Amino acid sequence: MTTDRDQLRVQYRNGANLDARVALHARFSTGGTHLHDWFLDQVEARPDARVLEVGCGTGALWQRVHARVPGGWRLTLTDFSHGMSAGIVPQARAWGLNARITQADVQALPFAGASYDAAFANHMLYHVPDLPRGVAEIARVLRPDGVLYAITNGLDHMQELIELAHAIGLPSQRIWDLAFRLENGDEVLSRSFGCVERRDYADGLAVTEAEPLIAYVVSMNASAGLMSAERLARLRAIVESRLRRDGVIRIRKSTGLFIAREPRA
């Protein structure tokens, strides 16, 4: 039987699917500040901090902000996917990061307790099978004054894209798991942290080209065997028709950051 974890292994065996999604946001976001720049603006960590990232993916955060990273930060970048973590080793070196990169499961982090000053968990906690265990593990490896920074989405995030997928016969359920979302993140994190704050990020998409949007939808569904040639042709026809009619396809975002302090080991 195929499990959610098995599907994640296929979805994130390398960076191709994630890159397609990152590219859409990078090219067509309407926010005045890039999400990764905004994120780093929220981070308060001393110049010599030990920083852990779980779910580092393709390293898109660091590609964007590496020039702003304090030289004294000691980074540990991890991902559940070996293909992801191995893939960013040469890039991290080129970006001049003081980084240790390794494969690791957030549900069983291979690090001593109270090892880190800050932890980043962006757009990944909703993938964790045992979410309370994963959050507890992050709290365990943080020092008493350590802080978790976690970006996630809300229920209305990219609703127009969900409707587009449904229009070509893809399953009507949301195309991502929202076990950890803006609406319940405070409750989830409060089990392992004494103080949780939410900050919202204002943004949207104004897409003016068909192919990046098509690539995004394909990236979310191809690994599950759902994107047939017929569906792909219907998707392209719908997207191109809307662009010819309106010149732009607007998609709402619902994205924000949780800042969790006072970890309970």
Secondary structure, 3 states (H helix, E strand, C coil): CCCHHHHHHHHCCCCHHHHHHHHHHHHHECCCCCHHHHHHHHCCCCCCCEEEEECCCCCHHHHHHHHHCCCCCEEEEEECCHHHHHHCHHHHHHCCCCEEEEECCHHHCCCCCCCEEEEECCCCHHHCCCHHHHHHHHHHHEEEEEEEEEEEECCCCCHHHHHHHHHCCCCCCCCCCCCCCCCCHHHHHCCCEEEEEEEEECCEEEECCHHHHHHHHHHHHHHHCCCCHHHHHHHHHHHHHHHHHHCCEEEECCEEEEEEEEECC
